[in-house]
Amino acid sequence: MTTKGKITVIGLGAMGVTLAKLLLQAGYTVTVWNRSADKAKELVEAGVVLAESAAAAIAASPVTVICVYDYKATVAILHTPEVEAVLEGRTLLQLTTISPAEARSSLEWATVNGAGYVNGAIQAAPSQMGRPDTPILVSGNKQVLQSVYSLLEVFGGGISNLGENIAAAPTVDLATLSYIYGSSIGFFHGARVMEAEGLPVNEFGDIVAGITPTFGEFLKYEGNKIHTNDYTIGESPLRISVEATARIEQAAIEAGINTEFPALAASLLRRADAAGYGSEEIAAVMKVLRAS
């Protein structure tokens, strides 16, 4: 099976519209369907075909890309007799953010209905799609993955094949989202600290962008510490961060700004220190998280 030629996209949020546009620009014949048909107007004007139903959209192409709000929406759209009747021999590429358990359930459902199924996770915003380095995680059956690889390359060149475990992509997706949201909330708290002292937040953004690669290397090191379960101090003793997060929390209290984020970080590190991990690498906080 090859993806070249016809392709269907179900879901026309900001990301779905972007995916459809990229496919059209790459020379595919694109069919789309969305519960709100008005979202397809611009695409139709550009040459995309709007199907009358989800079943008709899937029947129009050998491969269907699904990019909707959540798993509940996926089930509501796809798990119908009309759709199941046209799935035989087709391939579904799920790009909706779902859980590992939902990925396993989706694979079982697709297999029962004679369809190939691949789980993917986009690690970028719509404006960042289609670049040579746009990161996309994928997992699933080797042959099915191969059949959609050229399609995935339209969406971005930074493809990470995580193997045949269908739950791998959504698992890593949730893990990276945990990092992103944690970092983002930390950034927003930092922006509030800047505001409280009358300093420009845009300059803070520039500084964070500059130091991010260095912190990426540091987190890679800490990840290896956790993987090997070796918390011998090599870069950053946990006790230093106990003091640092306490200072951040105290500064927030003194400035009269929200303290929720630094309080959480300080609390976790105090617990790790109390458990006797202060003289180990900061990654030893993982022991507290495992015990929770």
MARDOKOL-111980 format. One record per atom (N, C-alpha, C): residue in three letters; x, y, z. Coordinates in steps of 0.1 Angstrom, whole numbers, plus 5000, padded with zeros to 4 digits. Layout:
ALAXYZ ...
end
This chain:
MET500849885000 MET500050005000 MET500950125000 THR500550224993 THR501350354992 THR500350464996 THR500950575001 THR500150695005 THR500150794993 LYS500850774983 LYS500950874972 LYS499650864964 GLY499150984962 GLY497850994954 GLY496751054963 LYS495950974968 LYS494751024976 LYS495051004991 ILE494551104998 ILE494651105013 ILE493451185019 THR493051135030 THR491951195037 THR492351255050 VAL491851365054 VAL492151425067 VAL490751445074 ILE490651395086 ILE489451415094 ILE489851495106 GLY489151615108 GLY489451705118 GLY490051835112 LEU489351945114 LEU489852065108 LEU490052175118 GLY490652145129 GLY491152245138 GLY492352315132 ALA493052395139 ALA494252465133 ALA495252365128 MET495552255135 MET496452155130 MET495952075118 GLY494752035119 GLY494151965108 GLY494152035095 VAL493852165096 VAL493852255084 VAL495252265078 THR496252275087 THR497652285083 THR498052155076 LEU497752045082 LEU498051915076 LEU497451905062 ALA496251945060 ALA495551935047 ALA496252025037 LYS496652145041 LYS497352235032 LYS498652175028 LEU499352125037 LEU500752065034 LEU500551955024 LEU499551865026 LEU499351755017 LEU498951805003 LEU498151905002 LEU497751964989 LEU498952014982 GLN499752094990 GLN500952154984 GLN501952044979 ALA501951924985 ALA502851814982 ALA502351734970 GLY501151774965 GLY500651704953 GLY499651594955 TYR499151584968 TYR498151474970 TYR496751524967 THR495851434963 THR494451464962 THR493851444976 VAL493451554981 VAL493051554996 VAL491551564997 THR490951475005 THR489551475009 THR489551505024 VAL488651595028 VAL488551625043 VAL487051605048 TRP486951595061 TRP485651595067 TRP485851655081 ASN484851735085 ASN484851795098 ASN483351805103 ARG483151795116 ARG481751805120 ARG481151945117 SER482052045117 SER481552175113 SER482152205098 ALA481252185089 ALA481752195075 ALA482252325071 ASP481852435077 ASP482252565074 ASP483752585075 LYS484452505083 LYS485852515085 LYS486652475073 ALA485952405063 ALA486652355051 ALA486552455040 LYS485852565042 LYS485652665030 LYS486952705023 GLU487952745031 GLU489152795025 GLU489852675018 LEU489852555024 LEU490452445018 LEU489852405005 VAL488452405004 VAL487752364992 VAL488052464981 GLU488252594984 GLU488552694975 GLU489952664969 ALA490852604977 ALA492152574973 ALA492252434965 GLY491152364964 GLY491152234957 GLY490952114964 VAL490652124977 VAL490452004986 VAL488951964984 VAL488651834985 VAL487351784984 VAL486751764998 LEU485551825000 LEU484851805012 LEU483851695011 ALA484051585019 ALA483151475019 ALA481851505027 GLU480751435024 GLU479551455031 GLU479451385044 SER480351285046 SER480351215059 SER481751165062 ALA481951125075 ALA483251065078 ALA483450935070 ALA482350855069 ALA482550725061 ALA482850755047 ALA482250855040 ALA482550885027 ALA484050935025 ALA484451015035 ALA485851065035 ALA486850955036 ILE486650855045 ILE487550745046 ILE487550655034 ALA486350635028 ALA486250555016 ALA486950615004 ALA487150745004 ALA487750814993 ALA489250794991 SER489950745002 SER491450735002 SER491950605009 PRO493050565005 PRO493650445012 PRO494150475026 VAL494450605028 VAL494950645041 VAL494150765047 THR493850755059 THR493150865066 THR493950915078 VAL494151045078 VAL494851105090 VAL493751165099 ILE493851125112 ILE492851175121 ILE493551265131 CYS492951385132 CYS493551495140 CYS492351575146 VAL491751515157 VAL490651575163 VAL490951615177 TYR489951665184 TYR490151725198 TYR490651625208 ASP490051505209 ASP490551405218 ASP490051265214 TYR490351165223 TYR489951025220 TYR488351015219 LYS487751085228 LYS486251085228 LYS485651125215 ALA486251225209 ALA485851275196 ALA486151165185 THR487351105186 THR487650995177 THR486650885177 VAL486250845189 VAL485350735190 VAL483950775184 ALA483550895187 ALA482250945182 ALA482150945167 ILE483350985161 ILE483350995146 ILE483550865139 LEU484450775145 LEU484850655137 LEU484150535141 HIS483750515154 HIS483150395158 HIS481650385155 THR481350385143 THR479950375138 THR479950265127 PRO478750205126 PRO478550105115 PRO478950155101 GLU478650275098 GLU478950335085 GLU480450335082 VAL481150385092 VAL482650395091 VAL483250255091 GLU482850175100 GLU483450035101 GLU483149955088 ALA482149985081 ALA481849915068 ALA482849945057 VAL483550055058 VAL484450095047 VAL485950085051 LEU486250035063 LEU487650025068 LEU488549915062 GLU487949815058 GLU488749695053 GLU489749745043 GLY491049705046 GLY492149735037 GLY492649875037 ARG492149965046 ARG492550105046 ARG493550125059 THR494150235059 THR495150265070 THR494650395077 LEU494750385090 LEU494450505098 LEU495650555105 LEU495950685103 LEU497150745110 LEU496550845121 GLN496650805133 GLN496050875144 GLN497050985149 LEU496751105148 LEU497651215152 LEU496951295164 THR495851245169 THR495251305180 THR495951275193 THR496051365202 THR496651335215 THR495751235223 ILE496251115225 ILE495551015233 ILE496450945243 SER495850865251 SER496650795261 SER497150655256 PRO498150595263 PRO498650465259 PRO497450365258 ALA496650365268 ALA495550265268 ALA494550285256 GLU494350415253 GLU493450445242 GLU494150405229 ALA495450415228 ALA496150365216 ALA495950215214 ARG496050145225 ARG495949995224 ARG494449965220 SER493550035226 SER492150005222 SER491850035208 SER492450145203 SER492250185189 SER492850085179 LEU494050035183 LEU494649925174 LEU493749805174 GLU493249765185 GLU492349645186 GLU491049665177 TRP490449785178 TRP489249815171 TRP489549815156 ALA490649885152 ALA491049885138 ALA491349755132 THR492049665139 THR492349535135 THR491149445133 VAL490149455142 VAL488949385141 VAL488149425128 ASN488349545124 ASN487649595112 ASN488549595100 GLY489649525100 GLY490449505088 GLY491349625084 ALA491549715093 ALA492349835089 ALA493749835096 GLY494649895089 GLY495949915095 GLY495850045104 TYR496750045114 TYR496650155124 TYR498050195129 VAL498350325128 VAL499550385133 VAL499250495142 ASN499950505153 ASN499850615162 ASN500950715161 GLY500650835160 GLY501650945159 GLY501351055169 ALA502351135171 ALA502251245180 ALA503051365175 ILE502451475172 ILE503051595167 ILE503651675178 GLN504951705178 GLN505551775188 GLN505851915184 ALA504951985178 ALA505152115173 ALA503752185171 ALA503852315170 ALA502652405167 ALA502352405152 PRO501152435148 PRO500752445134 PRO501752525126 SER502252635131 SER503152725123 SER504552665121 GLN504752555129 GLN506152485128 GLN506052365120 MET504952335114 MET504852205106 MET505552225092 GLY505952105087 GLY506452105073 GLY507952145072 ARG508652155084 ARG510052195084 ARG510852065084 PRO512152075080 PRO513051955080 PRO513251905094 ASP513051985104 ASP513251935118 ASP512051925126 THR510851945120 THR509651935128 THR509551795134 PRO509451785147 PRO509451655154 PRO508151585154 ILE508151455150 ILE506851375150 ILE507251235155 LEU506551195165 LEU506751055171 LEU505750965164 VAL506250845161 VAL505350735155 VAL505650605161 SER504650515162 SER504750385166 SER503650295160 GLY504050165158 GLY503050075152 GLY503749975143 ASN502949885137 ASN503449775129 ASN504449835118 LYS505549765117 LYS506649805108 LYS506149825094 GLN505349735089 GLN504949745075 GLN503949865073 VAL503049875083 VAL502049985082 VAL502750125083 LEU503750125092 LEU504550255093 LEU505250285080 GLN505850185074 GLN506550215061 GLN505550265051 SER504350225051 SER503350265041 SER502950405042 VAL503150465054 VAL502750605056 VAL503950695058 TYR505150645056 TYR506350725059 TYR506550845050 SER506250835037 SER506350945029 SER505351055032 LEU504251005036 LEU503151105041 LEU503651175053 LEU504251115063 LEU504751175075 LEU505851275072 GLU506651245062 GLU507651345058 GLU507151475053 VAL505951475048 VAL505251595043 VAL505051685056 PHE504751625067 PHE504351695079 PHE505651745086 GLY506751675084 GLY507951715091 GLY509051615089 GLY510351665090 GLY511451575088 GLY512051515100 GLY511551555112 GLY512151505124 GLY511351385129 ILE511251285122 ILE510451165125 ILE511251075135 SER510651035146 SER511250945155 SER510350815155 ASN510850705150 ASN510150585149 ASN510450505163 LEU509450495171 LEU509650435184 LEU509350285185 GLY509150225173 GLY508950085173 GLY507550035171 GLU507349905173 GLU506049845170 GLU505049845182 ASN505549885194 ASN504549905205 ASN503650025202 ILE502449995199 ILE501450105195 ILE501350215206 ALA501650175218 ALA501450275229 ALA502650365231 ALA503750335224 ALA505050415226 ALA504850555222 ALA504350595211 ALA504150735207 ALA503350815216 PRO502150765220 PRO501350845230 PRO502050855244 THR502750745247 THR503450755260 THR504550865260 VAL505350865250 VAL506350965249 VAL505751105247 ASP504651115240 ASP503951235238 ASP503451295252 LEU502851215260 LEU502451265273 LEU503651295282 ALA504751225280 ALA505951255288 ALA506551385284 THR506651415271 THR507151545266 THR506251655269 LEU504951635269 LEU503951735273 LEU504051775287 SER504351665295 SER504551695310 SER505751795311 TYR506851765304 TYR508051855304 TYR507651995299 ILE506951995288 ILE506652125282 ILE505752215291 TYR504652155297 TYR503752225305 TYR504452265318 GLY505352175324 GLY506052215336 GLY506952325333 SER507752315322 SER508652425318 SER507852555315 SER506752545309 SER505952665305 SER505452735317 ILE504952655327 ILE504452715339 ILE505552785347 GLY506752715347 GLY507852775353 GLY508252905346 PHE508152905333 PHE508453025325 PHE507453135328 PHE506253105329 PHE505253205332 PHE505353265346 HIS505753175356 HIS506053225369 HIS507253315368 GLY508253275361 GLY509453365359 GLY509053505353 ALA508153495344 ALA507653625338 ALA507053715348 ARG506253645357 ARG505653725368 ARG506653785378 VAL507753705380 VAL508853755389 VAL509453885382 MET509653875369 MET510153995361 MET509254115363 GLU507954085360 GLU506954195361 GLU506954255375 ALA507054175385 ALA507054225399 ALA508154325402 GLU509254305395 GLU510454385397 GLU510554495386 GLY509554505377 GLY509554605367 GLY510454585356 LEU510854455354 LEU511754425343 LEU511054375331 PRO511554395318 PRO510854355306 PRO510754205304 VAL509554155302 VAL509354015300 VAL509953965287 ASN509854055276 ASN510454015263 ASN511953985264 GLU512654055272 GLU514054025274 GLU514253895281 PHE513353865291 PHE513353735298 PHE513153615287 GLY512253635278 GLY512053535268 GLY513353515259 ASP513953625256 ASP515253605248 ASP516353535256 ILE516353555269 ILE517353495278 ILE517053345279 VAL515853305281 VAL515453165282 VAL515753095269 ALA515453155258 ALA515653095245 ALA517153065243 GLY517953155248 GLY519453135247 GLY519953025256 ILE519453005268 ILE519952905277 ILE519352775275 THR518252765268 THR517552635266 THR518352525261 PRO519252535251 PRO520052425246 PRO520952375257 THR521552465266 THR522352415277 THR521552335287 PHE520352385290 PHE519552305299 PHE519052175293 GLY518952165280 GLY518652045273 GLY519751935276 GLU520951985275 GLU522051895277 GLU522051845292 PHE521751935301 PHE521651905315 PHE520551795318 LEU519451815312 LEU518351725314 LEU518651585308 LYS519351585296 LYS519751455291 LYS520651385300 TYR521551455307 TYR522451395317 TYR521651335328 GLU520651415333 GLU519851365344 GLU518951245340 GLY518551245328 GLY517851135323 GLY518651005323 ASN519851015320 ASN520750895320 ASN521050855335 LYS521050945344 LYS521150915358 LYS520050835363 ILE518850875359 ILE517650795363 ILE517650665356 HIS517950655344 HIS517950525336 HIS518850425343 THR520050475347 THR521050375353 THR520850365368 ASN519950445374 ASN519650435388 ASN520950465396 ASP521750555390 ASP523050595397 ASP522950745400 TYR522750775412 TYR522550915416 TYR523750985423 THR524950925420 THR526150985424 THR526351125418 ILE526651215427 ILE526751355422 ILE527751375411 GLY527251435400 GLY528151455388 GLY528051605383 GLU526851655385 GLU526551795380 GLU525951885390 SER524851835397 SER524051925405 SER523551855418 PRO524151875429 PRO523651805442 PRO522251855445 LEU521451765449 LEU520051795452 LEU519851905462 ARG520751905473 ARG520651995484 ARG520752145479 ILE521452165468 ILE521552305462 ILE520252345457 SER519452255451 SER518152295445 SER517152305456 VAL517352235468 VAL516452255479 VAL516452405483 GLU517652455485 GLU517852595488 GLU517352685478 ALA517652655465 ALA517252745454 ALA515752765453 THR515052645454 THR513552655452 THR512952725464 ALA513552705476 ALA513052775488 ALA513252925486 ARG514352965480 ARG514553115478 ARG513453165468 ILE513153085457 ILE512153125447 ILE510853145454 GLU510453045463 GLU509153055470 GLU509153175479 GLN510253205486 GLN510253315495 GLN510153445488 ALA510853455476 ALA510853575468 ALA509453605463 ALA508753505460 ALA507353515455 ALA506453565466 ILE506653515478 ILE505853565490 ILE506153705493 GLU507453745492 GLU507853885495 GLU507253985484 ALA507253935472 ALA506754015461 ALA505154025460 GLY504553935468 GLY503053935468 GLY502453875456 ILE503253785449 ILE502753715437 ILE502353575439 ASN501753505430 ASN501353365431 ASN502553275435 THR502353195445 THR503453105449 THR503252955446 GLU502152925438 GLU501852775437 GLU502952695430 PHE503552755419 PHE504552675413 PHE505852655421 PRO506452765427 PRO507652745435 PRO507352665447 ALA506152675453 ALA505752595464 ALA505752445461 LEU505252405449 LEU505252265445 LEU506752215444 ALA507552295436 ALA508952255434 ALA509652245447 ALA509552345456 ALA510252345469 ALA509752225477 SER508452195477 SER507952085485 SER508551955481 LEU508651925468 LEU509151795463 LEU510651785467 LEU511351885466 LEU512751885469 LEU513051875484 ARG512251935492 ARG512351925506 ARG512051775511 ARG511051715504 ARG510751575507 ARG511951485504 ALA512551515492 ALA513751435488 ALA514851455498 ASP515051575502 ASP516151595512 ASP515851535525 ALA514651535530 ALA514251475542 ALA514351325542 ALA514251265529 ALA514351125528 ALA515851075527 GLY516751175527 GLY518151145527 GLY518851155514 TYR518251225504 TYR518851225491 TYR519551355488 GLY519751435498 GLY520451565496 GLY521851565491 SER522551455494 SER523951445489 SER524051355477 GLU522951345469 GLU522951275457 GLU522551375445 GLU522751335433 GLU522351415421 GLU520851455422 ILE520551575417 ILE519151625418 ILE518151525412 ALA518651445402 ALA517751345396 ALA517151245407 ALA517751245419 ALA517251155429 ALA515851195434 VAL515351315430 VAL513951345433 VAL513051245427 MET513551175417 MET512751065411 MET512250965421 LYS513050945431 LYS512750845441 LYS511450885449 VAL511351015451 VAL510151065457 VAL508951055448 LEU509151085435 LEU508051065426 LEU507550925424 ARG508550835425 ARG508150685424 ARG507350645436 ALA507650705448 ALA506950665460 ALA505650725462 SER505250825454 SER504050895455 SER502850805451 
end
